[in-house]
Amino acid sequence: MKRIFLALGCFLVAFTYNQQTAKAQKTDSVITYQQLAKIAKGATPAIQMAYYDGNKITDYNYGVKNVDTKEPIDGETIFQACSLSKIVATYAFLILVDKGLLNLDKPLWEYYEYDRLKNDPNKELITARLVLTHQTGLVNWAASAGSEAWKNSELKTKFTPGTDYMYSGEAYYYLQLVAEKITGKTLDQICDEYVFKPFGMVSSHYVYHNEMAKNIALGHSDDTTLGTGRGKFKSANDAYTLLTTANEYMKFVVEGVLNGKGMSKKMHQDFLTPKVTTAAKGKEKEKDKHVKCCFGIRIQENEAGTAYWHTGSNGNAKTGGFKCVFLVYPKTKKAVTIFTNAVKGWDVVLPIFKQVFGNNQTYWLTQR
């Protein structure tokens, strides 16, 4: 009986919050609460979204952190940023280059001899430039990232660095180790100094903090099934462990991607300049004529012009997962960040894009 009343109470709290949120929506909202609810159905328990109109950031929050407890999310609920982690780290690393602490073209081996690469004949050809443009030849992950098998796995390049494209989280982690070595600081400390504090991202970290337990989203398979994982990252990995909110990530998009805060104008321009043609997902040899890779960040050209973006994906059907994305148009300065707490969360992205930015353009990133 107690369980029934508890469940009923949680439902009423969620329902009340949702109704209040819906009523609070402004008439000039780019998307309504009801539209988010319809889009999320079957895909994800929650959508946390931030929209920038060129002047202000507006938050949109639908759903629950956990389908078992039915606790509603809000604008301060922490989500996994997945591979969006790479772009924040990229920005911090480029500031290190700006300051003369890191050389884009100096072999990383000369900074730090990474034990997992000791038997690779190409180890001395890997540079920060090649890491940031995914041209190292290293696989995405040699084993499940963070596991004991991963820590003990050996790395071997699949091609001569600089001769081809292959997306790699392993390469990013190697660059993280180099950055930590040359600064004597952790990844969190580096990003705190150059990104989090200057941009007002007070809740963002690459490692889990106990206080996050008060307001954190858990990963699901879909909109009804909670996963077994909890995402309490004890070790920082620049490729996938950033914990943040859609609002705080939007602050990075605005201050970093659009404004180049804390970075020289020359470096900011270099950051956003296309470097290499990417490859279609799962088809590494089929070059993608619509999407190119700058330093970490992606660029697409379509009917609406130039846009920068990146996607993120953590977890699987068993552990539960997260999907996220950001998309920003430099000409209009309009942008959106979308965070979801389910493996199927990617299903909401295209409908939201169409609602927010319109149907009159091809969203190439949703086809990759």
Protein Blocks (a to p, Z undefined) as FASTA:
>chain_A
ZZmmmmmmmmmmmmmmmmmmmmmpcfkbcbdfklmmmmmgokambdcddddehjaccddd
edjfblklopacdfklccdekjmlmmmmmmmmmmmmmnopacfklcfklmoccfklmmpm
klmmpcfklmmnopnopafblbdehiaklmmpccddfbdehiaccddfklmmmmmmmmmm
mnopafklmmmmmmmmmnopakbcfbdcfklmmoccdddfblmbccfbeoiafbdcfklm
cccdfklmmmmmmmmmmnopoiafklmmmmmpcfbdcddehilmlccfkbccdehiacdd
dfkopaddddddedjfknopadddddddfklopacdddddbfklmmmmmmmmmmmnopkb
ccfklmZZ
